[in-house]
Amino acid sequence: MNAGRLRHRVTVQQKSVARTSSGAENVTWTNVGTFWARVQPLQGREYMEGRAQTSDISTRILLRFQPGTTFTDAMRATWDGHTYQVVSVIEPDEARRELVLMCRELT
């Protein structure tokens, strides 16, 4: 992996859900870590949902393999004011060199 391409500082967060005394869910996000990564927007589209215009942007986040850290689709990533929901985690060639987080930007 070319380290020069990893020029974005991306923070990966894990969702934590706790119940209040009234039974309501209280969702918080805790940081798993901040990593050097490459953020690549892949595809975008806009559509009407109800009466509101909505956008959907697919993004790939490439980072080094992180021993001891498990990435799942229950996580999200933040970078430069953008928030991305992790849709899938791919380990190319299963060589433990790099990870690809396929994401959808939350708007």
C-alpha positions in Angstrom: 0.0 0.0 0.0 1.3 3.4 -0.9 1.3 5.4 2.3 1.3 8.7 0.4 -2.3 8.0 -0.7 -3.5 7.9 2.9 -3.8 11.6 3.4 -7.1 11.9 5.3 -7.6 11.5 9.1 -10.7 9.4 9.5 -12.3 8.6 12.9 -14.2 5.3 13.1 -16.9 5.1 15.7 -18.9 2.3 17.3 -22.6 2.6 18.2 -23.5 2.1 21.9 -27.2 1.8 22.9 -28.3 2.1 26.5 -31.9 2.1 27.8 -33.1 4.9 30.1 -35.3 4.2 33.1 -38.4 5.0 31.0 -37.3 2.4 28.4 -36.2 4.8 25.7 -33.0 4.0 23.8 -30.1 6.4 24.2 -27.7 6.1 21.3 -24.1 7.3 21.7 -21.1 6.9 19.4 -17.7 6.1 20.9 -14.4 6.5 19.0 -12.7 3.2 18.0 -9.7 5.1 16.7 -8.5 7.8 14.2 -6.6 6.4 11.2 -4.8 7.6 8.1 -7.0 6.7 5.2 -8.0 7.5 1.6 -11.6 8.7 1.1 -12.9 8.2 -2.4 -16.5 9.2 -3.4 -17.6 6.7 -5.9 -21.2 7.4 -7.0 -23.9 9.9 -6.1 -27.5 10.2 -6.9 -30.4 12.5 -6.0 -34.0 11.4 -5.8 -37.3 12.5 -4.3 -38.5 10.7 -1.2 -41.9 11.9 -0.3 -41.7 15.6 -0.9 -38.1 16.0 0.0 -35.1 15.7 -2.2 -32.6 13.2 -0.9 -29.0 12.4 -1.9 -27.2 9.1 -1.7 -23.4 9.1 -2.0 -21.4 5.9 -2.1 -17.9 6.2 -0.7 -14.9 3.9 -0.3 -12.5 4.4 2.6 -9.2 2.6 2.3 -7.0 2.2 5.4 -4.2 0.0 6.7 -5.2 -3.3 8.4 -5.5 -2.6 12.1 -4.5 -5.7 14.2 -6.7 -6.1 17.3 -9.4 -3.9 15.9 -12.6 -5.4 14.4 -14.5 -3.3 11.9 -18.2 -4.1 11.3 -21.1 -2.7 9.4 -22.5 -1.3 12.7 -19.9 1.4 12.7 -19.6 4.8 11.1 -16.7 7.0 10.0 -16.3 10.7 10.2 -14.0 13.0 8.1 -14.0 16.7 7.4 -17.5 17.3 8.6 -18.9 14.3 6.7 -20.4 11.2 8.4 -20.4 7.8 6.6 -22.4 4.7 7.6 -20.3 1.6 7.0 -22.2 -0.8 4.7 -19.5 -3.5 4.4 -15.9 -4.2 5.4 -13.6 -5.8 2.8 -10.2 -7.2 3.4 -8.7 -7.5 -0.2 -6.8 -10.8 -0.8 -7.1 -11.5 3.0 -3.5 -10.5 3.2 -3.9 -8.4 6.4 -2.4 -5.3 4.7 -5.4 -3.1 4.0 -9.1 -2.7 4.7 -11.8 -1.2 2.5 -14.8 0.3 4.2 -17.7 0.6 1.7 -19.9 3.4 3.0 -22.9 5.6 2.4 -22.7 9.2 3.3 -25.3 10.3 5.8 -26.8 13.7 4.9 
